[in-house]
């Protein structure tokens, strides 16, 4: 299953079930994952720990 088909399936789920409140949660989790991925092992690591 490709990444694009997963996104399309998620979009169809949101449209069919009217679960629009999930969108900000998913966006936040994706951005948080990107932040952790791109700053892993860098000088920003101590600042990430203060978020949690």
C-alpha positions in Angstrom: 0.0 0.0 0.0 1.6 3.3 -1.1 1.7 6.4 1.0 -0.6 8.2 -1.5 -3.3 5.6 -1.2 -3.1 5.8 2.6 -3.7 9.6 2.4 -6.5 9.2 -0.1 -8.1 6.5 2.1 -7.8 8.8 5.2 -9.3 11.7 3.2 -12.3 9.5 2.2 -12.7 8.4 5.8 -12.9 12.1 6.9 -15.4 12.9 4.2 -17.6 9.9 4.8 -17.6 9.9 8.6 -17.5 13.7 9.1 -14.6 13.3 11.6 -13.0 16.7 10.8 -11.8 17.1 14.4 -9.2 14.5 13.7 -7.4 16.7 11.1 -5.7 19.0 13.6 -4.6 16.1 15.7 -3.1 14.3 12.7 -1.3 17.5 11.5 0.1 18.1 14.9 1.4 14.5 15.2 3.0 14.7 11.7 4.7 18.0 12.5 5.9 16.7 15.9 7.3 13.6 14.2 9.1 15.7 11.6 10.5 17.9 14.4 11.9 15.0 16.2 13.2 13.4 13.0 15.0 16.4 11.8 16.5 17.5 15.1 17.6 14.1 16.4 21.1 14.3 17.8 21.4 18.1 17.3 21.8 21.0 19.6 18.0 21.4 19.7 17.5 18.2 21.7 17.5 19.8 25.1 14.8 22.2 24.0 12.6 19.3 22.8 12.8 17.6 26.2 11.3 20.7 27.8 8.2 20.3 25.6 7.4 17.0 27.4 
